[in-house]
Amino acid sequence: MSTIAKADFDYICELVYKRSAIVLEPGKEYLVQSRLVSVASQNGCMSLAELVTRLRTQPAGKLSQAVIEAMTTNETSFFRDMYPFEALKKTVIPELLAKRGSDPQLTIWCAAASAGQEPYSIALLLRESFPQIPKNNIRIIATDINTEVLTHAREGIYSQIEVNRGLPISMLLRHFEKSGANWQIREDIRQMVDFRECNLIQVWPLIPPVDILFMRNVLIYFDQETKKAILAKVRKALKPDGVFFLGGAETTMNLDDNFERVQLEKTACYRIR
Ligand SMILES: C[S@@+](CC[C@H](N)C(=O)[O-])C[C@H]1O[C@@H](n2cnc3c(N)ncnc32)[C@H](O)[C@@H]1O
């Protein structure tokens, strides 16, 4: 594998930061090299140096988009961390339904949804545990910066290894069908999720005020200023009594005092004070 020169590494870090806010610190040279070698070869570049030379001449084109996408970490799984989903089922959704009256409308947004396991987990939970809510009253929007993972998410096709991670076998059998060696989530569940591109540091798509916002395991890649700016936008996107979930290693503390942390059994969510 070709190694990356310091000036080229610095250029990639700056490009990725400007376009996605992802912070790549010194010491991440190996990560950059390993992720970009295939981008270089797929685009006919003989080395990372040649890739960077091409990026310098066309910093806003498809090649730079491929570089940004390659530098995102898309790790996810069905019902990841489990407890937030238990909280949705036992507390959050029952409380929202009680407040919303006889014809409840729920808007749920999974921001940074990667390949779809997270929003589909919410769709499956709603279908199985709240069948009384008419489908048309549920709106699940799932967004990500990475167009490749969004394509995967819209297809809803997962490998055996992916479905083995967190998805109960009963749900697999009820809501997926075989697609060669893989499994495809059935159309009725796929139709519940509207996948769209959204870069969290750019203008957000027009979404109705949100009841439940999942923004898990993405703020960890950003610096303090970016986190603060995104949290300020989250407050505007949420309904006044909306519920906000972050990843297990993330918090609003020392970033935005307008949120209060609400402990829900083995997990926590945030609400606007
Ligand atoms: C580790 S995954 C988290 C997936 C899912 N939320 C979960 O917790 O399982 C992080 C996701 O954030 C996305 N991401 C990174 N930077 C982003 C940005 N600036 N705007 C929107 N999404 C971004 C990546 O493409 C990736 O899919």
The ligand as an ORCA input file, in Angstrom:
! r2SCAN-3c Opt
* xyz 0 1
  C     -21.306      5.206     13.240
  S     -22.582      5.575     12.116
  C     -23.971      5.623     13.198
  C     -25.165      4.916     12.614
  C     -26.367      4.807     13.552
  N     -26.842      6.111     13.949
  C     -26.023      3.981     14.759
  O     -25.819      4.537     15.843
  O     -25.951      2.748     14.634
  C     -22.246      7.277     11.792
  C     -22.951      7.810     10.561
  O     -22.815      9.231     10.542
  C     -22.727      9.648      9.193
  N     -22.146     11.003      9.140
  C     -20.863     11.379      9.338
  N     -20.718     12.696      9.168
  C     -21.953     13.181      8.873
  C     -22.471     14.488      8.579
  N     -21.687     15.561      8.558
  N     -23.783     14.597      8.294
  C     -24.594     13.514      8.304
  N     -24.171     12.266      8.567
  C     -22.868     12.099      8.851
  C     -21.867      8.581      8.544
  O     -22.020      8.535      7.140
  C     -22.336      7.312      9.254
  O     -23.290      6.599      8.511
*
